[in-house]
C-alpha cells in the first residue's frame, strides 16, 4: 500500500506539470484551431530563464523561488506574444497546414537558438526553494513535490477564474465559439489572441520551472518529449477543453509513473503515444471533448 501511495504521489506531481503545458496547447487550439508545436520550446525557455534568474533573485528561499517562477512566467508570456505577432498573425487567413508547418519551423528555430545561446551541453538547475523530506511511515514526500502540486493548483484555479469570471475570459470564450461574431459585437480579436498566447506561454514557463526542479538537468532539447506528452494529454482530455487538458495531464503522469515501476519501464515514453492512438481510434473527441460538426 505504501508503494502504491508513493507512486500515486509521484504520478500526480508529474501529471500536474503535464497539465500546465497541455493547457497552453488546448487554449491556443480553442481560439485559433491549430496546434502550436513551438509551445514545448517555450517550456524549455522558461527553464533557462529560471536558471539565469536564480542567482540574481536570491533563489534558495521561498520568496526568491517565487520571484524566479514569476519572472520566468513573465518572460515566457512576452515570448508567446512575440511568436504570435511575428509568426502566426501574418498567416491567420492561410490554410491550417501552412500554420502547422510554420509552428514546427518556429519550434526548430527556438531549439537551434537555444543551442547557440545557452550551449548544447546540459546544465544543472539550481535549487529554488528550501528542500526537505517528510516521512509518513514508509511514504516519503519531498518539499519540491508539495510545491509543484500547490503551484499547479493555484495556477489552475487562477486560470479558471480568468476564463469564467472575468470580462477578458468571456471574450476568449466568445472568440473560441465564433471569432467573426465576436468581432461584430466589438471584441478586439487580435488582443484576445495575444492574451491567449501570453497566458498559455506563462503556464508553459511555470511548467518548465517545476519540471526542472524535479529533474534538475536542463538542455535546449528538453521540451521535446514533455511537450509531446502534454499534447497527448490535451488530446486525451479533449483538445480545446480546459478541464479535459488538466485531467489528461494527470492521467498521463499517473500512467507513466506506474508503468515506470513495472517490468515494462522501458516503454514509459511509448505508453503516452499508445494512449494517443487508442483515443484517436475509439474516442477522437477525447474524454471530456464534444464532437464538432464543421462545414467544409
C-alpha positions as CSV (number, residue, x, y, z in Angstrom):
1,X,0.0,0.0,0.0
2,X,2.8,2.4,0.8
3,X,4.5,1.8,-2.5
4,X,1.1,2.4,-4.3
5,X,0.7,5.8,-2.4
6,X,4.3,6.7,-3.3
7,X,3.7,6.1,-7.0
8,X,0.4,7.9,-6.8
9,X,2.1,11.0,-5.3
10,X,4.9,10.9,-7.9
11,X,2.4,10.5,-10.7
12,X,0.3,13.4,-9.5
13,X,3.4,15.6,-9.3
14,X,4.5,14.8,-12.9
15,X,0.9,15.0,-14.1
16,X,0.5,18.5,-12.7
17,X,3.4,19.6,-14.9
18,X,2.0,18.0,-18.0
19,X,-1.4,19.6,-17.2
20,X,0.2,23.1,-17.2
21,X,1.8,22.5,-20.6
22,X,-1.3,20.9,-22.0
23,X,-3.5,23.9,-21.1
24,X,-1.4,26.0,-23.4
25,X,-1.9,23.7,-26.3
26,X,-5.7,23.5,-25.7
27,X,-6.1,27.3,-25.2
28,X,-4.5,28.1,-28.5
29,X,-6.4,25.4,-30.3
30,X,-9.7,26.6,-28.7
31,X,-9.2,30.1,-30.1
32,X,-7.3,29.5,-33.4
33,X,-7.9,25.8,-34.2
34,X,-4.3,24.9,-34.7
35,X,-1.6,23.2,-32.6
36,X,1.3,25.5,-31.5
37,X,4.1,23.0,-31.6
38,X,6.5,25.7,-30.5
39,X,4.8,25.6,-27.1
40,X,7.2,22.9,-25.9
41,X,10.2,25.1,-26.6
42,X,8.6,28.0,-24.7
43,X,8.6,25.4,-21.8
44,X,12.4,25.0,-22.4
45,X,13.0,28.8,-22.4
46,X,11.1,29.0,-19.1
47,X,13.6,26.6,-17.5
48,X,16.6,28.6,-18.8
49,X,15.1,31.9,-17.7
50,X,14.8,30.3,-14.2
51,X,18.4,29.1,-14.5
52,X,19.8,32.6,-15.1
53,X,17.4,34.4,-12.8
54,X,18.0,32.2,-9.8
55,X,21.4,33.6,-8.7
56,X,20.1,37.2,-9.2
57,X,16.9,36.9,-7.3
58,X,18.0,35.0,-4.2
59,X,16.9,31.5,-5.1
60,X,17.0,29.0,-2.2
61,X,14.4,30.9,-0.2
62,X,10.6,30.8,-0.6
63,X,10.4,34.5,-1.7
64,X,13.4,34.1,-4.1
65,X,12.0,30.9,-5.6
66,X,8.6,32.6,-6.2
67,X,10.3,35.6,-7.8
68,X,12.1,33.3,-10.2
69,X,8.9,31.5,-11.0
70,X,7.0,34.7,-11.7
71,X,10.0,36.1,-13.7
72,X,10.0,33.0,-15.9
73,X,6.3,33.2,-16.5
74,X,6.5,36.9,-17.4
75,X,9.4,36.3,-19.9
76,X,7.5,33.4,-21.5
77,X,4.3,35.4,-21.8
78,X,6.2,38.1,-23.7
79,X,7.8,35.4,-25.9
80,X,4.5,33.8,-26.6
81,X,3.0,37.2,-27.7
82,X,6.1,37.8,-29.9
83,X,5.8,34.4,-31.6
84,X,2.1,35.0,-32.3
85,X,2.7,38.5,-33.7
86,X,5.7,37.6,-35.9
87,X,5.0,34.0,-37.0
88,X,1.3,33.3,-36.7
89,X,-0.6,36.6,-37.2
90,X,0.5,37.0,-40.8
91,X,-0.8,33.5,-41.6
92,X,-4.1,33.8,-39.8
93,X,-6.1,33.6,-43.1
94,X,-3.9,30.9,-44.6
95,X,-4.6,27.1,-44.5
96,X,-4.2,25.1,-41.3
97,X,-1.4,23.1,-42.9
98,X,0.6,26.3,-43.6
99,X,0.3,27.4,-40.0
100,X,1.2,23.9,-38.7
101,X,4.4,23.8,-40.8
102,X,5.2,27.3,-39.5
103,X,4.7,26.1,-35.9
104,X,7.2,23.3,-36.5
105,X,9.6,25.8,-38.0
106,X,9.3,28.1,-35.0
107,X,10.0,25.1,-32.7
108,X,13.1,24.1,-34.6
109,X,14.3,27.8,-34.6
110,X,13.9,28.0,-30.8
111,X,15.8,24.8,-30.3
112,X,18.7,25.9,-32.6
113,X,18.7,29.4,-31.0
114,X,18.8,27.7,-27.5
115,X,21.8,25.6,-28.5
116,X,23.5,28.7,-29.9
117,X,22.8,31.0,-26.9
118,X,22.7,28.6,-24.0
119,X,25.1,25.9,-25.3
120,X,24.3,22.3,-26.2
121,X,25.6,20.7,-23.0
122,X,23.2,20.0,-20.2
123,X,23.3,22.4,-17.2
124,X,22.5,21.6,-13.5
125,X,19.4,23.5,-12.5
126,X,19.9,25.4,-9.2
127,X,17.8,24.9,-6.1
128,X,15.0,27.4,-6.0
129,X,13.2,26.6,-2.7
130,X,14.3,25.2,0.7
131,X,14.4,21.4,0.3
132,X,13.3,18.9,2.9
133,X,11.7,15.5,3.0
134,X,8.7,14.5,5.1
135,X,8.2,10.9,6.1
136,X,4.8,9.4,6.9
137,X,5.6,5.8,7.7
138,X,7.1,4.4,4.5
139,X,5.8,7.3,2.4
140,X,8.4,10.0,1.5
141,X,7.2,13.4,0.4
142,X,9.7,15.9,-0.9
143,X,9.1,19.6,-0.5
144,X,9.6,20.0,-4.2
145,X,6.6,17.7,-4.9
146,X,4.5,19.7,-2.5
147,X,5.5,22.9,-4.2
148,X,4.7,21.5,-7.6
149,X,1.2,20.4,-6.6
150,X,0.4,23.6,-4.7
151,X,1.7,25.9,-7.5
152,X,-0.2,23.9,-10.2
153,X,-3.4,24.0,-8.2
154,X,-3.1,27.8,-7.7
155,X,-2.4,28.3,-11.4
156,X,-5.3,26.1,-12.4
157,X,-7.6,28.0,-10.1
158,X,-6.4,31.3,-11.4
159,X,-6.9,30.2,-15.0
160,X,-10.4,29.0,-14.2
161,X,-11.2,32.4,-12.6
162,X,-9.8,34.3,-15.6
163,X,-11.7,32.3,-18.2
164,X,-15.0,32.1,-16.4
165,X,-15.2,35.1,-14.1
166,X,-13.5,38.0,-16.0
167,X,-14.5,40.1,-18.9
168,X,-11.5,39.1,-21.0
169,X,-12.2,35.5,-20.2
170,X,-15.7,35.9,-21.6
171,X,-14.2,37.5,-24.7
172,X,-11.9,34.5,-25.0
173,X,-14.8,32.1,-24.9
174,X,-16.7,34.2,-27.4
175,X,-13.7,34.2,-29.9
176,X,-13.4,30.5,-29.4
177,X,-17.1,29.9,-30.2
178,X,-17.3,32.2,-33.2
179,X,-14.5,34.7,-34.0
180,X,-16.5,36.5,-36.7
181,X,-19.5,37.1,-34.4
182,X,-17.2,38.2,-31.6
183,X,-15.6,40.9,-33.7
184,X,-19.1,42.1,-34.8
185,X,-20.0,42.8,-31.2
186,X,-16.9,44.8,-30.6
187,X,-14.4,42.3,-29.3
188,X,-10.8,43.0,-30.4
189,X,-9.8,39.6,-31.7
190,X,-6.1,40.5,-32.1
191,X,-5.9,41.5,-28.4
192,X,-7.7,38.3,-27.2
193,X,-5.5,36.1,-29.3
194,X,-2.3,37.8,-28.0
195,X,-3.6,37.4,-24.4
196,X,-4.3,33.7,-25.0
197,X,-0.8,33.1,-26.2
198,X,0.6,35.1,-23.3
199,X,-1.5,33.1,-20.8
200,X,-0.6,29.8,-22.3
201,X,3.1,30.6,-22.6
202,X,3.2,31.8,-19.0
203,X,1.8,28.4,-17.9
204,X,4.4,26.7,-20.0
205,X,7.1,28.8,-18.3
206,X,5.8,27.7,-14.9
207,X,5.8,24.1,-16.1
208,X,9.4,24.5,-17.2
209,X,10.5,25.7,-13.8
210,X,8.6,23.0,-11.9
211,X,9.9,20.3,-14.2
212,X,13.5,21.5,-13.8
213,X,13.0,21.5,-10.0
214,X,12.2,17.8,-10.0
215,X,14.5,16.7,-12.9
216,X,17.4,19.2,-12.3
217,X,19.2,19.0,-15.7
218,X,18.2,21.3,-18.5
219,X,19.2,21.4,-22.2
220,X,17.9,23.1,-25.3
221,X,16.0,19.9,-26.4
222,X,14.4,19.2,-23.0
223,X,11.0,20.4,-24.1
224,X,10.5,17.9,-26.9
225,X,9.4,14.8,-25.0
226,X,7.4,16.6,-22.2
227,X,5.8,18.7,-24.9
228,X,4.7,15.7,-27.0
229,X,3.3,14.0,-23.9
230,X,1.4,17.2,-22.9
231,X,0.0,17.3,-26.4
232,X,-1.2,13.7,-25.9
233,X,-2.7,14.8,-22.6
234,X,-4.6,17.6,-24.3
235,X,-6.0,15.2,-26.9
236,X,-6.8,12.6,-24.3
237,X,-8.9,15.1,-22.3
238,X,-10.4,16.7,-25.3
239,X,-8.5,19.3,-27.3
240,X,-9.9,22.7,-26.7
241,X,-11.4,21.7,-23.3
242,X,-9.5,23.2,-20.3
243,X,-10.7,20.7,-17.6
244,X,-10.0,18.0,-20.1
245,X,-6.4,19.1,-20.6
246,X,-5.9,19.2,-16.8
247,X,-7.4,15.7,-16.5
248,X,-5.4,14.3,-19.4
249,X,-2.2,15.7,-17.9
250,X,-2.9,14.0,-14.6
251,X,-3.8,10.7,-16.2
252,X,-0.7,10.7,-18.4
253,X,1.5,11.4,-15.4
254,X,-0.1,8.6,-13.4
255,X,0.1,6.1,-16.1
256,X,3.7,6.9,-16.9
257,X,4.7,6.7,-13.3
258,X,3.0,3.4,-12.6
259,X,4.5,1.9,-15.8
260,X,7.9,3.0,-14.6
261,X,7.5,0.8,-11.6
262,X,6.9,-2.4,-13.6
263,X,8.9,-4.6,-15.9
264,X,7.6,-2.5,-18.8
265,X,9.5,0.6,-17.6
266,X,11.5,0.8,-20.8
267,X,8.2,1.6,-22.5
268,X,7.3,4.5,-20.2
269,X,7.7,7.1,-23.0
270,X,5.9,5.0,-25.6
271,X,2.9,4.4,-23.4
272,X,1.7,8.0,-24.0
273,X,1.7,7.6,-27.7
274,X,-0.1,4.2,-27.4
275,X,-2.8,6.0,-25.5
276,X,-3.0,8.7,-28.2
277,X,-3.5,6.0,-30.9
278,X,-6.3,4.4,-28.8
279,X,-8.0,7.7,-28.1
280,X,-8.0,8.6,-31.8
281,X,-9.4,5.2,-32.7
282,X,-12.2,4.9,-30.2
283,X,-12.9,8.4,-28.9
284,X,-11.4,11.1,-31.1
285,X,-13.1,13.9,-29.2
286,X,-11.3,12.9,-26.0
287,X,-12.7,12.1,-22.6
288,X,-14.4,15.4,-22.0
289,X,-14.5,16.8,-25.5
290,X,-17.5,17.1,-27.7
291,X,-17.9,16.1,-31.3
292,X,-17.9,19.2,-33.5
293,X,-19.6,19.3,-36.9
294,X,-17.8,21.7,-39.2
295,X,-18.9,22.9,-42.6
296,X,-16.4,22.4,-45.4
